[in-house]
Amino acid sequence: MKTVVTIINGGLSVLSAFANGHGASVAIDLPMKITMRESGESNYRFKELISIIQERYNISTPPQIEIVSMIPQGMGLKSSSAMVSGVLLSLNKIFKIFQSEQQIAVESSHISKLLKISFTGAFDDNCTCIFGGLCYTDNNEKILLKRSLVEEKVVIIIPGNHERSSFDIGKTDFSKYMVEFNDVEEMVVKGKFLEAMKANGEIFMDILGRDSYTMESIEKTHPLICGQSGKGPAIFAVFDNEDEAMRACENLKRLNLSPIKTHFTNKPAKTEEIYEG
């Protein structure tokens, strides 16, 4: 019986695709490990996903799925995209269903919509989790417009204290914010992705409200830049070096916040077959 392990990372929002279907996100080194066996019992929470997989890809025996994740769920850190994309990467290693990893990113969008864990399908986030680096996409046409390598600067994440789904803002009239989103997209095109991340988060803080205490606390640590990851609630801060980030973490802990220190990453997802004794 084949056993496959996929290691895939989460990410941060750079340009949210709600307005015109163009999106971008950047990978961060928060890994999720997905172990898949050709058959076996899985946790109940994967029941619907396994059922969709079996029906959609004509797999007679349900595969077994186990997941261990460092990515906080429901915080805007791409845990859902990592999970669905990672499962399909593992599935493909065993059953040879797809022709390319970009096809897997497209399929992940369809599965995410079927599972009702993403309003848009999050094609940009799927690409980022699979390929690493910064991915800029046309989510309507499912085209990866550009993948860019990024400087692997240190990032501190404050996850937030409540989960938030893309369905929470699905009824928002984003046409009111088209000018702002166009400005963010122009920053992405010009390679100013840090500025785009901050501006993108500002739009959602205007819509959904802001965590003023956390934002003010993290601003006092003097990062290069900080803001909210898309719709949030996670807040990020980028630092030049480890020492500055470590001092910031200690200060934030004294304020009863729970910082996670990580960094941007260009590492793509990795899938390999293992042999269990």
N, C-alpha and C positions, 0 to 999 in steps of 0.2 A: 504494500500500500504506500503510495507516494505521500510525502510530507513536505510542505513548502513553507518557507518563512519569508515575509516581506517586511522590510524596515522602511518606513515612510515618514516624512516630517510634516509638521503643521506650518502655519504661515500667518502673515498680517495683511490686512487690506491696504491697498494703495489707491485703487480707483474702483468704486462700487458700480455694478452694472445695471442698477435699477433704472437709471435715467434713459440711456440710449443703447444699452446692450453691450457697451464696451467696458471691459473690466481689467483690473490688474491686481496682482498680489505678489508678495515676496516671501520666500521660504525662511523659516527659522528652525534652529536646531532643537526642536522638541519632538522626539521620535515616538512613533507608534509601532509596535511589533505585532504582526498578524501571523499566526500559525494556522495553516489549513491542511487538513488531511482529507483524503478522497472520500472518506465516510466516517461517521461517528456521531455521538451526541454533542450538541452545542448548547450554550446558555440560551435560555428562553428568549432573551432580548434580541437574538439574531433570527428568530423564527420567521418573521415576515421577509427579511432580506433573503434568507435561504429559499423560501418559497418562491419569491420572484426570480431568483437565479435559476432554480430548477425549471420553472415554466418557460422563462425567456430563452434559455440556452439548451433546453431539452436534455437536462441531466437527470437521470433516473434515481440515483442514490444521493441523498443530501450530504454535502461535504460538512466536515466538522470545522468550526471556526473558533479560535481563541484569540483574544486581543488583550495586550498589556500596553497602556498608553501613558505618556508623560504630558499629553495635551489636555488641558482643562476643557470640559465640554460646555457648549452653549455660550461661549465667551467671545466669539468672533475670532478664534484662533485656528479655524479650518479643521477642526476635529472630524466633522462629518465628511468633508471631502477626502481627508486622509483615510478614513475608515472605508468608504465605498470604493475609492480608487485602489486602495491597498488590497481589498478583498478581490477586486477584478484582476489585479496583477497576479495575485496568487492563483486565482481560478484559471487564468490563461496559462500559467506555468504547468498546470496539471492537465487541462483539457484542450489546450491549443485552439481557442475560440476566435481570437482577434488577430488582425494582420499587423497592427502597430500599437505603440503606446498612446499615440494621439487618438486612435480609435477607442482605446480604453477610457481616455479623458472624456470623449463624447458620450460613451455608454454610461459613464459614471454620472453625467448630468441627467440622463434619462432615469436611471435608477434612483437618484436623489429626489427627483420629482415624484416618482411612484411611491417612495417611502414617506413623502411629505416632510423631508428634512431640509429642503431648500426650495425657495420660491422661484428662483431663476434657473436652478440647475448648477450654478456656480462653476461653469466651465473654466474660468480663469483660475479659480482656486484648485480645481482638479489638476490643471496643467502645472501649477506651482508645486503641488505636493508630489507629482510624478517626476517632473524635470528639474526641480530646484531652481535657485536664482529668482529673478524677476520675470514673471510671465504677463504679457499684455495681449489681450484677446478680443475678438469679436464673438460675443456669446450668442448672438442671434444666428450667425452663420457657422458657429463652431470652428473658428479659424484661430490658430495661434499666430498672431501678428508678429510677435517678437519675443524671444527669450534672451535676457541679458544676464551676464555675470555681475555680481555685486561685491563690494568690499565687505568682508565678513566682520563688521563692527559689532561691538557688544551691545546687547539689548536687554533692558529690564522690562518685564511684563508684570502688571498688577491685574490679575484675572477678573476681579469684580466679585460681587456677592449674590448675583442672581443670573440665571440663564436668559438668553434672548435669542429668539428664532427669527429668520428672515420673514416668516409669516407675520411677525408682530408689526411689521411696517409695510406689508404687502398692499395695503389699501391707500397708502400715501400717494398724493399727486406729485410725482417727482418732476413734472413739467415746470413747476414753479421754481425749481432749482437747476434748470438746464444750463443757465449761464455759469453757475458755480461749478457744476460737473464738467462743463467744457473747459473751464480754466484748469481744473485738476488734470483732465486728459492732456492738455497742452504741456503741463509740467512733466507728465509721464513721457510724452513723445520727445521732450527736450532732455530727458535723462535726469530730471530733478525729482527722483522718486521719494526722497525723504520729505521734501516740501509738499509733494502730492499726498503722502500719507497723512500729514498733519491737516491739510486743507480738507481732505475727504472726511476725516473724522469730525471736523468742525461742522460740516453740513449736518451730520447725524446728531451731534450734540444740540444743534439748534432745533432739530425736529423732536428728539426724544428727551431732551434735558441732559444736563451734565453732572458728573460726580465732582462737584467743586472741591471737596475736601481732598480727594485723591489727586486731582489735577494740580491743585495748589501745592500739595506736599511734594509731588514729584518735580514740579518746576523749581522748587527750592534746592534741589540737588544739582542744579545747573547742567542738565544734559545738553547735547548738541541740538536735539529737537525732541519734542514729546507730543503726544496726542492720543486720541482714541482710535482703536482699530475698527474702522468702518462703523457699523451699527453698534459695536461694543458688545458688552460693557468693558472689555479689557482695555487697559491703557498701557501704552508703550513709552519707553524713553531710550534714546540711543546715545551711547557714550563712545569717546575716542579710545579708551583703554580699560583694561581689567581693574586697575587700581581705583579709578574714578567710579566704576560701576560697583565695586565692592563697598566703597564708602557710602555710596547712595543706598545700597541694600541695607546696610546697618542703620542708617538714619531712618529709612522707611519702616524697618522692623520696630524701631523704638516708637513709631507712631501707630503701632498695631495694624500695619498693612502687611501683606504677604507677597513680597516680590519674588519673581522667578528670574534668575539670570541665565541668559542664553546668548545667541548671536545669529546674525543672518547666515545663511548657508547656500552654497551652490550645489550641494550634494543631491543627486537624483535618488529616487526610490531604488532600493535594491531587493531583488527577489532571487532566492536560490533554493534548490532542493536539498533537504538534509536527510540523513539516514539515522533512524532511531533503532537502538538495539533492543 
